[in-house]
Amino acid sequence: MENKKSGFLKVKCECGNEQVIFGKLASEVKCTKCDAVIGQPTGGKAAISAEIVETY
Ligand SMILES: [Zn+2]
């Protein structure tokens, strides 16, 4: 129903922590729990290295 590519992503890190990040990243995003890098900007779309649980 909604555009899946325009908003936020809920991602799940290997450590089990879930957090919501923006689909287009301006800078590197790290897990708030274990400090692993879960998202990197790639000049447009974000490269997500964690499991994407949900998109908004
Ligand atoms: Zn983590």
N, CA, C, O and the ligand as a Tripos MOL2 file, in Angstrom:
@<TRIPOS>MOLECULE
protein
  225   223    57     0     0
PROTEIN
NO_CHARGES

@<TRIPOS>ATOM
      1 N           0.8190   -1.1990    0.0000 N.3       1 MET1
      2 CA          0.0000    0.0000    0.0000 C.3       1 MET1
      3 C           0.8600    1.2590    0.0000 C.2       1 MET1
      4 O           0.5710    2.2360   -0.6900 O.2       1 MET1
      5 N           1.9190    1.2040    0.7900 N.am      2 GLU2
      6 CA          2.8080    2.3590    0.8260 C.3       2 GLU2
      7 C           4.0750    2.0670    0.0530 C.2       2 GLU2
      8 O           4.4420    0.9140   -0.1750 O.2       2 GLU2
      9 N           4.7240    3.1290   -0.3390 N.am      3 ASN3
     10 CA          5.9880    2.9660   -1.0630 C.3       3 ASN3
     11 C           7.0730    2.4310   -0.1300 C.2       3 ASN3
     12 O           7.4700    3.0850    0.8340 O.2       3 ASN3
     13 N           7.5230    1.2620   -0.4360 N.am      4 LYS4
     14 CA          8.4720    0.6060    0.4640 C.3       4 LYS4
     15 C           9.8630    1.2290    0.4270 C.2       4 LYS4
     16 O          10.6590    1.0480    1.3490 O.2       4 LYS4
     17 N          10.1450    1.9530   -0.6320 N.am      5 LYS5
     18 CA         11.5150    2.4220   -0.7970 C.3       5 LYS5
     19 C          11.7550    3.8340   -0.2690 C.2       5 LYS5
     20 O          12.8640    4.3600   -0.3610 O.2       5 LYS5
     21 N          10.7320    4.4270    0.2690 N.am      6 SER6
     22 CA         10.8830    5.8380    0.6060 C.3       6 SER6
     23 C          11.2160    6.1020    2.0630 C.2       6 SER6
     24 O          11.6170    7.2090    2.4210 O.2       6 SER6
     25 N          11.0550    5.1130    2.8880 N.am      7 GLY7
     26 CA         11.1140    5.4580    4.2980 C.3       7 GLY7
     27 C          12.1900    4.7890    5.1050 C.2       7 GLY7
     28 O          13.3710    4.7950    4.7570 O.2       7 GLY7
     29 N          11.7460    4.2170    6.1810 N.am      8 PHE8
     30 CA         12.6620    3.6880    7.1640 C.3       8 PHE8
     31 C          12.7050    2.1610    7.1130 C.2       8 PHE8
     32 O          11.7880    1.5070    6.6140 O.2       8 PHE8
     33 N          13.7620    1.6350    7.6270 N.am      9 LEU9
     34 CA         13.9190    0.1900    7.6960 C.3       9 LEU9
     35 C          14.0900   -0.2250    9.1480 C.2       9 LEU9
     36 O          14.7680    0.4420    9.9290 O.2       9 LEU9
     37 N          13.4670   -1.3270    9.4870 N.am     10 LYS10
     38 CA         13.7940   -1.9290   10.7780 C.3      10 LYS10
     39 C          14.7640   -3.0630   10.4990 C.2      10 LYS10
     40 O          14.4660   -3.9750    9.7280 O.2      10 LYS10
     41 N          15.9020   -3.0010   11.1200 N.am     11 VAL11
     42 CA         16.9220   -4.0100   10.8720 C.3      11 VAL11
     43 C          17.2460   -4.7560   12.1640 C.2      11 VAL11
     44 O          17.0940   -4.2440   13.2730 O.2      11 VAL11
     45 N          17.6950   -5.9790   11.9650 N.am     12 LYS12
     46 CA         18.0620   -6.7990   13.1110 C.3      12 LYS12
     47 C          19.5250   -7.1760   12.9940 C.2      12 LYS12
     48 O          19.9440   -7.8120   12.0270 O.2      12 LYS12
     49 N          20.2740   -6.7850   13.9660 N.am     13 CYS13
     50 CA         21.7010   -7.0650   13.9890 C.3      13 CYS13
     51 C          21.9410   -8.5310   14.3770 C.2      13 CYS13
     52 O          21.0560   -9.2140   14.8930 O.2      13 CYS13
     53 N          23.1500   -8.9790   14.1140 N.am     14 GLU14
     54 CA         23.5230  -10.3480   14.5040 C.3      14 GLU14
     55 C          23.3850  -10.5860   16.0020 C.2      14 GLU14
     56 O          23.1520  -11.7120   16.4420 O.2      14 GLU14
     57 N          23.5300   -9.5300   16.7720 N.am     15 CYS15
     58 CA         23.4350   -9.6660   18.2260 C.3      15 CYS15
     59 C          21.9830   -9.7500   18.6980 C.2      15 CYS15
     60 O          21.7210   -9.9930   19.8760 O.2      15 CYS15
     61 N          21.0340   -9.5450   17.7680 N.am     16 GLY16
     62 CA         19.6340   -9.6470   18.1320 C.3      16 GLY16
     63 C          18.9760   -8.3060   18.3620 C.2      16 GLY16
     64 O          17.7570   -8.2290   18.5200 O.2      16 GLY16
     65 N          19.7540   -7.2690   18.3810 N.am     17 ASN17
     66 CA         19.2070   -5.9430   18.5890 C.3      17 ASN17
     67 C          18.4770   -5.4560   17.3380 C.2      17 ASN17
     68 O          18.9910   -5.5660   16.2240 O.2      17 ASN17
     69 N          17.2850   -4.9220   17.5350 N.am     18 GLU18
     70 CA         16.5530   -4.3500   16.4100 C.3      18 GLU18
     71 C          16.5320   -2.8380   16.5440 C.2      18 GLU18
     72 O          16.3120   -2.2970   17.6280 O.2      18 GLU18
     73 N          16.7600   -2.1730   15.4390 N.am     19 GLN19
     74 CA         16.6320   -0.7260   15.4640 C.3      19 GLN19
     75 C          16.1630   -0.2240   14.1180 C.2      19 GLN19
     76 O          16.3050   -0.8930   13.0950 O.2      19 GLN19
     77 N          15.6030    0.9680   14.1430 N.am     20 VAL20
     78 CA         15.0460    1.5590   12.9310 C.3      20 VAL20
     79 C          16.0350    2.5730   12.3760 C.2      20 VAL20
     80 O          16.4970    3.4630   13.0900 O.2      20 VAL20
     81 N          16.3490    2.4290   11.1120 N.am     21 ILE21
     82 CA         17.2640    3.3610   10.4680 C.3      21 ILE21
     83 C          16.6200    3.8960    9.1970 C.2      21 ILE21
     84 O          15.6780    3.3080    8.6660 O.2      21 ILE21
     85 N          17.1310    4.9900    8.7320 N.am     22 PHE22
     86 CA         16.6200    5.5860    7.5140 C.3      22 PHE22
     87 C          17.1610    4.8290    6.3040 C.2      22 PHE22
     88 O          18.3110    4.3890    6.3070 O.2      22 PHE22
     89 N          16.3410    4.6790    5.2790 N.am     23 GLY23
     90 CA         16.7320    3.9140    4.1050 C.3      23 GLY23
     91 C          17.8570    4.5360    3.3000 C.2      23 GLY23
     92 O          18.5900    3.8360    2.6010 O.2      23 GLY23
     93 N          17.9910    5.8300    3.3950 N.am     24 LYS24
     94 CA         19.0940    6.5070    2.7110 C.3      24 LYS24
     95 C          20.0030    7.1170    3.7570 C.2      24 LYS24
     96 O          19.6370    8.0860    4.4210 O.2      24 LYS24
     97 N          21.1610    6.5620    3.9000 N.am     25 LEU25
     98 CA         22.0490    6.9900    4.9640 C.3      25 LEU25
     99 C          23.0070    8.0720    4.4950 C.2      25 LEU25
    100 O          23.5160    8.0350    3.3750 O.2      25 LEU25
    101 N          23.2380    9.0200    5.3620 N.am     26 ALA26
    102 CA         24.2230   10.0570    5.0790 C.3      26 ALA26
    103 C          25.5700    9.6860    5.6970 C.2      26 ALA26
    104 O          26.6130   10.2030    5.2960 O.2      26 ALA26
    105 N          25.5330    8.8080    6.6510 N.am     27 SER27
    106 CA         26.7600    8.3860    7.3080 C.3      27 SER27
    107 C          26.5870    6.9580    7.8110 C.2      27 SER27
    108 O          25.4850    6.4090    7.8070 O.2      27 SER27
    109 N          27.6720    6.3840    8.2320 N.am     28 GLU28
    110 CA         27.6550    5.0180    8.7150 C.3      28 GLU28
    111 C          26.7550    4.8860    9.9440 C.2      28 GLU28
    112 O          26.7290    5.7610   10.8100 O.2      28 GLU28
    113 N          26.0310    3.7930   10.0000 N.am     29 VAL29
    114 CA         25.1780    3.5460   11.1620 C.3      29 VAL29
    115 C          25.6550    2.2960   11.8750 C.2      29 VAL29
    116 O          25.9220    1.2660   11.2540 O.2      29 VAL29
    117 N          25.7570    2.4040   13.1660 N.am     30 LYS30
    118 CA         26.2040    1.2630   13.9570 C.3      30 LYS30
    119 C          25.0930    0.7820   14.8720 C.2      30 LYS30
    120 O          24.2010    1.5370   15.2590 O.2      30 LYS30
    121 N          25.1730   -0.4890   15.2020 N.am     31 CYS31
    122 CA         24.2580   -1.0670   16.1720 C.3      31 CYS31
    123 C          24.4330   -0.3580   17.5080 C.2      31 CYS31
    124 O          25.5510   -0.1130   17.9630 O.2      31 CYS31
    125 N          23.3040   -0.0370   18.1220 N.am     32 THR32
    126 CA         23.3830    0.6770   19.3940 C.3      32 THR32
    127 C          23.8070   -0.2310   20.5460 C.2      32 THR32
    128 O          24.1720    0.2350   21.6250 O.2      32 THR32
    129 N          23.7500   -1.5210   20.2940 N.am     33 LYS33
    130 CA         24.0580   -2.4700   21.3630 C.3      33 LYS33
    131 C          25.4930   -2.9970   21.2770 C.2      33 LYS33
    132 O          26.2400   -2.9580   22.2550 O.2      33 LYS33
    133 N          25.8680   -3.4940   20.0860 N.am     34 CYS34
    134 CA         27.1760   -4.1450   19.9770 C.3      34 CYS34
    135 C          28.1750   -3.3490   19.1330 C.2      34 CYS34
    136 O          29.3320   -3.7470   18.9990 O.2      34 CYS34
    137 N          27.7290   -2.2320   18.5690 N.am     35 ASP35
    138 CA         28.6120   -1.3420   17.8380 C.3      35 ASP35
    139 C          29.0560   -1.8840   16.4690 C.2      35 ASP35
    140 O          29.9890   -1.3490   15.8700 O.2      35 ASP35
    141 N          28.4130   -2.9130   15.9830 N.am     36 ALA36
    142 CA         28.7210   -3.4150   14.6480 C.3      36 ALA36
    143 C          28.1420   -2.4600   13.6050 C.2      36 ALA36
    144 O          27.0930   -1.8520   13.8210 O.2      36 ALA36
    145 N          28.8260   -2.3370   12.4870 N.am     37 VAL37
    146 CA         28.3130   -1.4860   11.4090 C.3      37 VAL37
    147 C          27.1700   -2.2150   10.7160 C.2      37 VAL37
    148 O          27.3520   -3.3190   10.2030 O.2      37 VAL37
    149 N          26.0010   -1.6020   10.7000 N.am     38 ILE38
    150 CA         24.8510   -2.2530   10.0700 C.3      38 ILE38
    151 C          24.3810   -1.5380    8.8130 C.2      38 ILE38
    152 O          23.5830   -2.0840    8.0510 O.2      38 ILE38
    153 N          24.8610   -0.3370    8.5930 N.am     39 GLY39
    154 CA         24.4690    0.3640    7.3770 C.3      39 GLY39
    155 C          25.5400    1.3330    6.9320 C.2      39 GLY39
    156 O          26.1480    2.0260    7.7470 O.2      39 GLY39
    157 N          25.7650    1.3740    5.6330 N.am     40 GLN40
    158 CA         26.7650    2.2840    5.0900 C.3      40 GLN40
    159 C          26.1910    3.0290    3.8950 C.2      40 GLN40
    160 O          25.4510    2.4470    3.1020 O.2      40 GLN40
    161 N          26.5160    4.2930    3.7570 N.am     41 PRO41
    162 CA         26.0630    5.0460    2.5890 C.3      41 PRO41
    163 C          26.8510    4.6350    1.3520 C.2      41 PRO41
    164 O          28.0640    4.4330    1.4200 O.2      41 PRO41
    165 N          26.1740    4.5140    0.2460 N.am     42 THR42
    166 CA         26.8550    4.1000   -0.9800 C.3      42 THR42
    167 C          26.5710    5.0770   -2.1190 C.2      42 THR42
    168 O          26.5830    4.7010   -3.2910 O.2      42 THR42
    169 N          26.3200    6.3120   -1.7680 N.am     43 GLY43
    170 CA         26.0430    7.3000   -2.7950 C.3      43 GLY43
    171 C          24.6480    7.1930   -3.3440 C.2      43 GLY43
    172 O          24.4370    7.3200   -4.5500 O.2      43 GLY43
    173 N          23.7050    6.9620   -2.4810 N.am     44 GLY44
    174 CA         22.3220    6.8340   -2.8990 C.3      44 GLY44
    175 C          21.5940    5.9450   -1.9370 C.2      44 GLY44
    176 O          21.1470    6.3820   -0.8770 O.2      44 GLY44
    177 N          21.4760    4.7050   -2.3080 N.am     45 LYS45
    178 CA         20.8410    3.7290   -1.4510 C.3      45 LYS45
    179 C          21.8060    3.2500   -0.3770 C.2      45 LYS45
    180 O          23.0100    3.1530   -0.6150 O.2      45 LYS45
    181 N          21.2890    2.9570    0.7750 N.am     46 ALA46
    182 CA         22.1280    2.4610    1.8470 C.3      46 ALA46
    183 C          22.4580    0.9890    1.6330 C.2      46 ALA46
    184 O          21.6340    0.2190    1.1400 O.2      46 ALA46
    185 N          23.6690    0.6150    2.0100 N.am     47 ALA47
    186 CA         24.0470   -0.7950    2.0100 C.3      47 ALA47
    187 C          23.8220   -1.3350    3.4110 C.2      47 ALA47
    188 O          24.5260   -0.9700    4.3520 O.2      47 ALA47
    189 N          22.8470   -2.1960    3.5360 N.am     48 ILE48
    190 CA         22.4900   -2.7140    4.8510 C.3      48 ILE48
    191 C          23.1260   -4.0810    5.0380 C.2      48 ILE48
    192 O          22.9170   -4.9890    4.2330 O.2      48 ILE48
    193 N          23.8930   -4.2220    6.0910 N.am     49 SER49
    194 CA         24.5620   -5.4940    6.3330 C.3      49 SER49
    195 C          23.8860   -6.2890    7.4430 C.2      49 SER49
    196 O          24.3870   -7.3310    7.8660 O.2      49 SER49
    197 N          22.7590   -5.7970    7.9040 N.am     50 ALA50
    198 CA         21.9790   -6.5370    8.8930 C.3      50 ALA50
    199 C          20.7020   -7.0360    8.2290 C.2      50 ALA50
    200 O          20.3590   -6.6330    7.1170 O.2      50 ALA50
    201 N          20.0320   -7.8940    8.9140 N.am     51 GLU51
    202 CA         18.7750   -8.4270    8.3820 C.3      51 GLU51
    203 C          17.6800   -7.3640    8.4180 C.2      51 GLU51
    204 O          17.4570   -6.7320    9.4510 O.2      51 GLU51
    205 N          17.0040   -7.1690    7.2990 N.am     52 ILE52
    206 CA         15.9170   -6.1980    7.2640 C.3      52 ILE52
    207 C          14.6260   -6.8910    7.6970 C.2      52 ILE52
    208 O          14.1400   -7.8000    7.0240 O.2      52 ILE52
    209 N          14.0920   -6.4570    8.8070 N.am     53 VAL53
    210 CA         12.9070   -7.0850    9.3790 C.3      53 VAL53
    211 C          11.6430   -6.4870    8.7880 C.2      53 VAL53
    212 O          10.6660   -7.1910    8.5340 O.2      53 VAL53
    213 N          11.6750   -5.1850    8.5730 N.am     54 GLU54
    214 CA         10.4690   -4.4930    8.1530 C.3      54 GLU54
    215 C          10.8350   -3.2130    7.4290 C.2      54 GLU54
    216 O          11.8460   -2.5750    7.7240 O.2      54 GLU54
    217 N           9.9870   -2.8490    6.4730 N.am     55 THR55
    218 CA         10.1740   -1.5400    5.8350 C.3      55 THR55
    219 C           8.9290   -0.7030    6.0640 C.2      55 THR55
    220 O           7.8200   -1.2300    6.1530 O.2      55 THR55
    221 N           9.1160    0.5790    6.1570 N.am     56 TYR56
    222 CA          7.9910    1.4760    6.4160 C.3      56 TYR56
    223 C           7.7300    2.3710    5.2180 C.2      56 TYR56
    224 O           6.8160    3.1950    5.2510 O.2      56 TYR56
    225 ZN         24.3940   -5.5730   17.3340 Zn       57 ZN57
@<TRIPOS>BOND
     1     1     2 1
     2     2     3 1
     3     3     4 2
     4     3     5 am
     5     5     6 1
     6     6     7 1
     7     7     8 2
     8     7     9 am
     9     9    10 1
    10    10    11 1
    11    11    12 2
    12    11    13 am
    13    13    14 1
    14    14    15 1
    15    15    16 2
    16    15    17 am
    17    17    18 1
    18    18    19 1
    19    19    20 2
    20    19    21 am
    21    21    22 1
    22    22    23 1
    23    23    24 2
    24    23    25 am
    25    25    26 1
    26    26    27 1
    27    27    28 2
    28    27    29 am
    29    29    30 1
    30    30    31 1
    31    31    32 2
    32    31    33 am
    33    33    34 1
    34    34    35 1
    35    35    36 2
    36    35    37 am
    37    37    38 1
    38    38    39 1
    39    39    40 2
    40    39    41 am
    41    41    42 1
    42    42    43 1
    43    43    44 2
    44    43    45 am
    45    45    46 1
    46    46    47 1
    47    47    48 2
    48    47    49 am
    49    49    50 1
    50    50    51 1
    51    51    52 2
    52    51    53 am
    53    53    54 1
    54    54    55 1
    55    55    56 2
    56    55    57 am
    57    57    58 1
    58    58    59 1
    59    59    60 2
    60    59    61 am
    61    61    62 1
    62    62    63 1
    63    63    64 2
    64    63    65 am
    65    65    66 1
    66    66    67 1
    67    67    68 2
    68    67    69 am
    69    69    70 1
    70    70    71 1
    71    71    72 2
    72    71    73 am
    73    73    74 1
    74    74    75 1
    75    75    76 2
    76    75    77 am
    77    77    78 1
    78    78    79 1
    79    79    80 2
    80    79    81 am
    81    81    82 1
    82    82    83 1
    83    83    84 2
    84    83    85 am
    85    85    86 1
    86    86    87 1
    87    87    88 2
    88    87    89 am
    89    89    90 1
    90    90    91 1
    91    91    92 2
    92    91    93 am
    93    93    94 1
    94    94    95 1
    95    95    96 2
    96    95    97 am
    97    97    98 1
    98    98    99 1
    99    99   100 2
   100    99   101 am
   101   101   102 1
   102   102   103 1
   103   103   104 2
   104   103   105 am
   105   105   106 1
   106   106   107 1
   107   107   108 2
   108   107   109 am
   109   109   110 1
   110   110   111 1
   111   111   112 2
   112   111   113 am
   113   113   114 1
   114   114   115 1
   115   115   116 2
   116   115   117 am
   117   117   118 1
   118   118   119 1
   119   119   120 2
   120   119   121 am
   121   121   122 1
   122   122   123 1
   123   123   124 2
   124   123   125 am
   125   125   126 1
   126   126   127 1
   127   127   128 2
   128   127   129 am
   129   129   130 1
   130   130   131 1
   131   131   132 2
   132   131   133 am
   133   133   134 1
   134   134   135 1
   135   135   136 2
   136   135   137 am
   137   137   138 1
   138   138   139 1
   139   139   140 2
   140   139   141 am
   141   141   142 1
   142   142   143 1
   143   143   144 2
   144   143   145 am
   145   145   146 1
   146   146   147 1
   147   147   148 2
   148   147   149 am
   149   149   150 1
   150   150   151 1
   151   151   152 2
   152   151   153 am
   153   153   154 1
   154   154   155 1
   155   155   156 2
   156   155   157 am
   157   157   158 1
   158   158   159 1
   159   159   160 2
   160   159   161 am
   161   161   162 1
   162   162   163 1
   163   163   164 2
   164   163   165 am
   165   165   166 1
   166   166   167 1
   167   167   168 2
   168   167   169 am
   169   169   170 1
   170   170   171 1
   171   171   172 2
   172   171   173 am
   173   173   174 1
   174   174   175 1
   175   175   176 2
   176   175   177 am
   177   177   178 1
   178   178   179 1
   179   179   180 2
   180   179   181 am
   181   181   182 1
   182   182   183 1
   183   183   184 2
   184   183   185 am
   185   185   186 1
   186   186   187 1
   187   187   188 2
   188   187   189 am
   189   189   190 1
   190   190   191 1
   191   191   192 2
   192   191   193 am
   193   193   194 1
   194   194   195 1
   195   195   196 2
   196   195   197 am
   197   197   198 1
   198   198   199 1
   199   199   200 2
   200   199   201 am
   201   201   202 1
   202   202   203 1
   203   203   204 2
   204   203   205 am
   205   205   206 1
   206   206   207 1
   207   207   208 2
   208   207   209 am
   209   209   210 1
   210   210   211 1
   211   211   212 2
   212   211   213 am
   213   213   214 1
   214   214   215 1
   215   215   216 2
   216   215   217 am
   217   217   218 1
   218   218   219 1
   219   219   220 2
   220   219   221 am
   221   221   222 1
   222   222   223 1
   223   223   224 2
@<TRIPOS>SUBSTRUCTURE
     1 MET1         2 RESIDUE 1 A MET
     2 GLU2         6 RESIDUE 1 A GLU
     3 ASN3        10 RESIDUE 1 A ASN
     4 LYS4        14 RESIDUE 1 A LYS
     5 LYS5        18 RESIDUE 1 A LYS
     6 SER6        22 RESIDUE 1 A SER
     7 GLY7        26 RESIDUE 1 A GLY
     8 PHE8        30 RESIDUE 1 A PHE
     9 LEU9        34 RESIDUE 1 A LEU
    10 LYS10       38 RESIDUE 1 A LYS
    11 VAL11       42 RESIDUE 1 A VAL
    12 LYS12       46 RESIDUE 1 A LYS
    13 CYS13       50 RESIDUE 1 A CYS
    14 GLU14       54 RESIDUE 1 A GLU
    15 CYS15       58 RESIDUE 1 A CYS
    16 GLY16       62 RESIDUE 1 A GLY
    17 ASN17       66 RESIDUE 1 A ASN
    18 GLU18       70 RESIDUE 1 A GLU
    19 GLN19       74 RESIDUE 1 A GLN
    20 VAL20       78 RESIDUE 1 A VAL
    21 ILE21       82 RESIDUE 1 A ILE
    22 PHE22       86 RESIDUE 1 A PHE
    23 GLY23       90 RESIDUE 1 A GLY
    24 LYS24       94 RESIDUE 1 A LYS
    25 LEU25       98 RESIDUE 1 A LEU
    26 ALA26      102 RESIDUE 1 A ALA
    27 SER27      106 RESIDUE 1 A SER
    28 GLU28      110 RESIDUE 1 A GLU
    29 VAL29      114 RESIDUE 1 A VAL
    30 LYS30      118 RESIDUE 1 A LYS
    31 CYS31      122 RESIDUE 1 A CYS
    32 THR32      126 RESIDUE 1 A THR
    33 LYS33      130 RESIDUE 1 A LYS
    34 CYS34      134 RESIDUE 1 A CYS
    35 ASP35      138 RESIDUE 1 A ASP
    36 ALA36      142 RESIDUE 1 A ALA
    37 VAL37      146 RESIDUE 1 A VAL
    38 ILE38      150 RESIDUE 1 A ILE
    39 GLY39      154 RESIDUE 1 A GLY
    40 GLN40      158 RESIDUE 1 A GLN
    41 PRO41      162 RESIDUE 1 A PRO
    42 THR42      166 RESIDUE 1 A THR
    43 GLY43      170 RESIDUE 1 A GLY
    44 GLY44      174 RESIDUE 1 A GLY
    45 LYS45      178 RESIDUE 1 A LYS
    46 ALA46      182 RESIDUE 1 A ALA
    47 ALA47      186 RESIDUE 1 A ALA
    48 ILE48      190 RESIDUE 1 A ILE
    49 SER49      194 RESIDUE 1 A SER
    50 ALA50      198 RESIDUE 1 A ALA
    51 GLU51      202 RESIDUE 1 A GLU
    52 ILE52      206 RESIDUE 1 A ILE
    53 VAL53      210 RESIDUE 1 A VAL
    54 GLU54      214 RESIDUE 1 A GLU
    55 THR55      218 RESIDUE 1 A THR
    56 TYR56      222 RESIDUE 1 A TYR
    57 ZN57       225 GROUP 0 **** ****
